């Protein structure tokens, strides 16, 4: 599975299904509270009459006041990690917070004062995070260990780990870096235009997809392909991709800044019109996506706090999470549970 995300990564290959009871209580960093869902067909695919985005989002849980949450990764229904970045205030970024199936921990400083932009956890015992200063951090045995100066030519944007011995991180200068379990590689230029690589997803060590302003790039275990152009423009509903999630070498979903969705089925990409439109109005742009299989994906909107789900052939109508900041990332370890985070330090859980 994968999800990551624009910040984020593939879940267990970047995004836990205990049920929480209504009402609220406060623990360490806050307790999640369940509370809050007609289909838009995907171009080139058949929409079943019963397609729906049914499911329930919790109320927002403020778990990291004063900071932005840009990424989340859930390898199981009882373990998630989210990381924070500066929101321009006095609070110090560089923290990690964990979810145990019912509540979030207090923020734990692991990389202060840097902003952590992405995290990927292929298991509950191993994670990798990257920051805006070119550093990478590994979590193993309950301890976060920073590795300084991995990216000296750009700024990390995203990371995805298929296992504890294989991760790929991408940056804003078109480079990719590979982690083999002990060390990081030198940069490999993936985008010759040195464009921003916004997201990457690696379900295995022999297959990854990275997306950015010039399209999608496929890694076959040895080398990266030239770009497949995705997105016709900012105002067409098919803007440049911001997030990607792959479950295998034959299925990926990439999401665009204007709500455009792109599907990869092993050899080429198909494109849809916007799937993030409510009452005729486009959303703020899809920022992240997490797929557990070719029949379930969840994508989130960066401007309007709403989500859309994919059932294998069609997308649901947008599901509002309530008022607030736009969602930055989502991670789904199963088709019945997801976690999303936003730029207001809020976390949400989704159950179906």
URJO-V21310 format. One record per residue. N is the residue number from 0. RES is the residue in one small letter. SS is DSSP state (@ for helix, = for strand, . for the rest). PHI is phi in whole degrees, 0 to 359 (999 if undefined). Layout:
# URJO-V21310
n=N res=RES ss=SS phi=PHI
n=N res=RES ss=SS phi=PHI
This chain:
# URJO-V21310
n=0 res=x ss=. phi=999
n=1 res=x ss== phi=208
n=2 res=x ss== phi=185
n=3 res=x ss== phi=200
n=4 res=x ss== phi=201
n=5 res=x ss=. phi=342
n=6 res=x ss=. phi=133
n=7 res=x ss== phi=185
n=8 res=x ss=. phi=200
n=9 res=x ss=. phi=298
n=10 res=x ss=. phi=282
n=11 res=x ss=. phi=14
n=12 res=x ss=. phi=192
n=13 res=x ss=. phi=999
n=14 res=x ss=. phi=999
n=15 res=x ss=. phi=999
n=16 res=x ss=. phi=999
n=17 res=x ss=. phi=291
n=18 res=x ss=. phi=264
n=19 res=x ss=. phi=257
n=20 res=x ss=. phi=271
n=21 res=x ss=. phi=300
n=22 res=x ss=. phi=100
n=23 res=x ss=. phi=224
n=24 res=x ss=. phi=211
n=25 res=x ss=. phi=241
n=26 res=x ss=. phi=238
n=27 res=x ss=. phi=348
n=28 res=x ss=. phi=253
n=29 res=x ss=. phi=119
n=30 res=x ss== phi=250
n=31 res=x ss=. phi=282
n=32 res=x ss== phi=233
n=33 res=x ss== phi=296
n=34 res=x ss=. phi=205
n=35 res=x ss=. phi=1
n=36 res=x ss=. phi=999
n=37 res=x ss=. phi=999
n=38 res=x ss=. phi=262
n=39 res=x ss== phi=249
n=40 res=x ss== phi=292
n=41 res=x ss=. phi=276
n=42 res=x ss=. phi=307
n=43 res=x ss=. phi=85
n=44 res=x ss=. phi=230
n=45 res=x ss=. phi=269
n=46 res=x ss=. phi=264
n=47 res=x ss=. phi=289
n=48 res=x ss=. phi=298
n=49 res=x ss=. phi=262
n=50 res=x ss=. phi=304
n=51 res=x ss=. phi=201
n=52 res=x ss=. phi=256
n=53 res=x ss=. phi=305
n=54 res=x ss=. phi=160
n=55 res=x ss== phi=234
n=56 res=x ss== phi=267
n=57 res=x ss== phi=288
n=58 res=x ss== phi=292
n=59 res=x ss=. phi=294
n=60 res=x ss== phi=250
n=61 res=x ss== phi=281
n=62 res=x ss=. phi=248
n=63 res=x ss=. phi=209
n=64 res=x ss=. phi=307
n=65 res=x ss=. phi=90
n=66 res=x ss== phi=226
n=67 res=x ss== phi=262
n=68 res=x ss== phi=258
n=69 res=x ss== phi=255
n=70 res=x ss== phi=208
n=71 res=x ss== phi=210
n=72 res=x ss== phi=218
n=73 res=x ss== phi=237
n=74 res=x ss== phi=281
n=75 res=x ss== phi=210
n=76 res=x ss=. phi=283
n=77 res=x ss=. phi=240
n=78 res=x ss== phi=208
n=79 res=x ss== phi=222
n=80 res=x ss== phi=231
n=81 res=x ss== phi=237
n=82 res=x ss== phi=229
n=83 res=x ss== phi=238
n=84 res=x ss== phi=221
n=85 res=x ss== phi=294
n=86 res=x ss=. phi=253
n=87 res=x ss=. phi=89
n=88 res=x ss=. phi=261
n=89 res=x ss=. phi=269
n=90 res=x ss=. phi=292
n=91 res=x ss=. phi=274
n=92 res=x ss=. phi=279
n=93 res=x ss=. phi=90
n=94 res=x ss== phi=252
n=95 res=x ss== phi=240
n=96 res=x ss== phi=232
n=97 res=x ss== phi=240
n=98 res=x ss== phi=245
n=99 res=x ss=. phi=250
n=100 res=x ss=. phi=105
n=101 res=x ss=. phi=220
n=102 res=x ss== phi=209
n=103 res=x ss== phi=259
n=104 res=x ss=. phi=286
n=105 res=x ss=. phi=289
n=106 res=x ss=. phi=301
n=107 res=x ss== phi=241
n=108 res=x ss== phi=292
n=109 res=x ss=. phi=233
n=110 res=x ss=. phi=207
n=111 res=x ss=. phi=294
n=112 res=x ss=. phi=260
n=113 res=x ss=. phi=282
n=114 res=x ss=. phi=269
n=115 res=x ss== phi=270
n=116 res=x ss== phi=257
n=117 res=x ss== phi=201
n=118 res=x ss== phi=214
n=119 res=x ss== phi=218
n=120 res=x ss== phi=236
n=121 res=x ss== phi=287
n=122 res=x ss== phi=209
n=123 res=x ss=. phi=285
n=124 res=x ss=. phi=251
n=125 res=x ss== phi=213
n=126 res=x ss== phi=217
n=127 res=x ss== phi=230
n=128 res=x ss== phi=233
n=129 res=x ss== phi=230
n=130 res=x ss== phi=237
n=131 res=x ss=. phi=277
n=132 res=x ss=. phi=252
n=133 res=x ss=. phi=86
n=134 res=x ss=. phi=260
n=135 res=x ss== phi=239
n=136 res=x ss== phi=231
n=137 res=x ss== phi=246
n=138 res=x ss== phi=248
n=139 res=x ss== phi=204
n=140 res=x ss=. phi=64
n=141 res=x ss=. phi=85
n=142 res=x ss== phi=234
n=143 res=x ss== phi=268
n=144 res=x ss== phi=238
n=145 res=x ss== phi=279
n=146 res=x ss== phi=238
n=147 res=x ss=. phi=279
n=148 res=x ss=. phi=67
n=149 res=x ss=. phi=292
n=150 res=x ss=. phi=250
n=151 res=x ss=. phi=258
n=152 res=x ss=. phi=247
n=153 res=x ss=. phi=199
n=154 res=x ss=. phi=230
n=155 res=x ss== phi=301
n=156 res=x ss== phi=242
n=157 res=x ss== phi=198
n=158 res=x ss== phi=215
n=159 res=x ss== phi=216
n=160 res=x ss== phi=241
n=161 res=x ss== phi=276
n=162 res=x ss== phi=198
n=163 res=x ss=. phi=288
n=164 res=x ss=. phi=245
n=165 res=x ss== phi=207
n=166 res=x ss== phi=221
n=167 res=x ss== phi=231
n=168 res=x ss== phi=241
n=169 res=x ss== phi=235
n=170 res=x ss== phi=232
n=171 res=x ss=. phi=272
n=172 res=x ss=. phi=241
n=173 res=x ss=. phi=83
n=174 res=x ss== phi=256
n=175 res=x ss== phi=236
n=176 res=x ss== phi=233
n=177 res=x ss== phi=245
n=178 res=x ss== phi=251
n=179 res=x ss=. phi=255
n=180 res=x ss=. phi=106
n=181 res=x ss=. phi=230
n=182 res=x ss=. phi=212
n=183 res=x ss== phi=262
n=184 res=x ss=. phi=283
n=185 res=x ss=. phi=288
n=186 res=x ss=. phi=293
n=187 res=x ss== phi=246
n=188 res=x ss== phi=285
n=189 res=x ss=. phi=262
n=190 res=x ss=. phi=258
n=191 res=x ss=. phi=296
n=192 res=x ss=. phi=276
n=193 res=x ss=. phi=60
n=194 res=x ss=. phi=285
n=195 res=x ss=. phi=284
n=196 res=x ss== phi=270
n=197 res=x ss== phi=274
n=198 res=x ss== phi=202
n=199 res=x ss== phi=211
n=200 res=x ss== phi=218
n=201 res=x ss== phi=233
n=202 res=x ss== phi=287
n=203 res=x ss== phi=217
n=204 res=x ss=. phi=285
n=205 res=x ss=. phi=250
n=206 res=x ss== phi=207
n=207 res=x ss== phi=219
n=208 res=x ss== phi=231
n=209 res=x ss== phi=244
n=210 res=x ss== phi=234
n=211 res=x ss== phi=192
n=212 res=x ss=. phi=300
n=213 res=x ss=. phi=259
n=214 res=x ss== phi=133
n=215 res=x ss== phi=240
n=216 res=x ss== phi=236
n=217 res=x ss== phi=250
n=218 res=x ss== phi=254
n=219 res=x ss=. phi=254
n=220 res=x ss=. phi=101
n=221 res=x ss=. phi=233
n=222 res=x ss=. phi=217
n=223 res=x ss== phi=258
n=224 res=x ss=. phi=281
n=225 res=x ss=. phi=296
n=226 res=x ss=. phi=287
n=227 res=x ss== phi=263
n=228 res=x ss=. phi=293
n=229 res=x ss=. phi=234
n=230 res=x ss=. phi=96
n=231 res=x ss=. phi=262
n=232 res=x ss== phi=157
n=233 res=x ss=. phi=296
n=234 res=x ss=. phi=252
n=235 res=x ss=. phi=256
n=236 res=x ss=. phi=83
n=237 res=x ss== phi=225
n=238 res=x ss=. phi=285
n=239 res=x ss=. phi=304
n=240 res=x ss== phi=288
n=241 res=x ss== phi=246
n=242 res=x ss== phi=218
n=243 res=x ss== phi=209
n=244 res=x ss== phi=217
n=245 res=x ss== phi=239
n=246 res=x ss== phi=262
n=247 res=x ss== phi=195
n=248 res=x ss=. phi=285
n=249 res=x ss=. phi=243
n=250 res=x ss== phi=208
n=251 res=x ss== phi=217
n=252 res=x ss== phi=235
n=253 res=x ss== phi=246
n=254 res=x ss== phi=239
n=255 res=x ss== phi=248
n=256 res=x ss=. phi=290
n=257 res=x ss=. phi=249
n=258 res=x ss=. phi=85
n=259 res=x ss=. phi=287
n=260 res=x ss== phi=235
n=261 res=x ss== phi=232
n=262 res=x ss== phi=245
n=263 res=x ss== phi=249
n=264 res=x ss=. phi=235
n=265 res=x ss=. phi=106
n=266 res=x ss=. phi=218
n=267 res=x ss=. phi=209
n=268 res=x ss== phi=253
n=269 res=x ss== phi=255
n=270 res=x ss== phi=234
n=271 res=x ss=. phi=243
n=272 res=x ss=. phi=286
n=273 res=x ss=. phi=300
n=274 res=x ss=. phi=249
n=275 res=x ss=. phi=247
n=276 res=x ss== phi=235
n=277 res=x ss== phi=233
n=278 res=x ss=. phi=54
n=279 res=x ss=. phi=81
n=280 res=x ss== phi=253
n=281 res=x ss== phi=292
n=282 res=x ss=. phi=277
n=283 res=x ss=. phi=276
n=284 res=x ss=. phi=110
n=285 res=x ss== phi=282
n=286 res=x ss== phi=257
n=287 res=x ss== phi=209
n=288 res=x ss== phi=210
n=289 res=x ss== phi=221
n=290 res=x ss== phi=242
n=291 res=x ss== phi=262
n=292 res=x ss== phi=197
n=293 res=x ss=. phi=284
n=294 res=x ss=. phi=243
n=295 res=x ss== phi=208
n=296 res=x ss== phi=219
n=297 res=x ss== phi=234
n=298 res=x ss== phi=239
n=299 res=x ss== phi=235
n=300 res=x ss== phi=262
n=301 res=x ss=. phi=276
n=302 res=x ss=. phi=240
n=303 res=x ss=. phi=228
n=304 res=x ss=. phi=50
n=305 res=x ss== phi=218
n=306 res=x ss== phi=229
n=307 res=x ss== phi=225
n=308 res=x ss== phi=240
n=309 res=x ss== phi=244
n=310 res=x ss=. phi=251
n=311 res=x ss=. phi=108
n=312 res=x ss=. phi=220
n=313 res=x ss== phi=209
n=314 res=x ss== phi=255
n=315 res=x ss=. phi=286
n=316 res=x ss=. phi=292
n=317 res=x ss=. phi=300
n=318 res=x ss== phi=250
n=319 res=x ss== phi=283
n=320 res=x ss=. phi=263
n=321 res=x ss=. phi=104
n=322 res=x ss=. phi=284
n=323 res=x ss=. phi=146
n=324 res=x ss=. phi=283
n=325 res=x ss=. phi=293
n=326 res=x ss== phi=280
n=327 res=x ss== phi=258
n=328 res=x ss== phi=199
n=329 res=x ss== phi=215
n=330 res=x ss== phi=218
n=331 res=x ss== phi=233
n=332 res=x ss== phi=282
n=333 res=x ss== phi=221
n=334 res=x ss=. phi=282
n=335 res=x ss=. phi=244
n=336 res=x ss== phi=209
n=337 res=x ss== phi=220
n=338 res=x ss== phi=234
n=339 res=x ss== phi=236
n=340 res=x ss== phi=229
n=341 res=x ss== phi=229
n=342 res=x ss=. phi=279
n=343 res=x ss=. phi=247
n=344 res=x ss=. phi=64
n=345 res=x ss== phi=258
n=346 res=x ss== phi=236
n=347 res=x ss== phi=227
n=348 res=x ss== phi=243
n=349 res=x ss== phi=237
n=350 res=x ss== phi=233
n=351 res=x ss=. phi=231
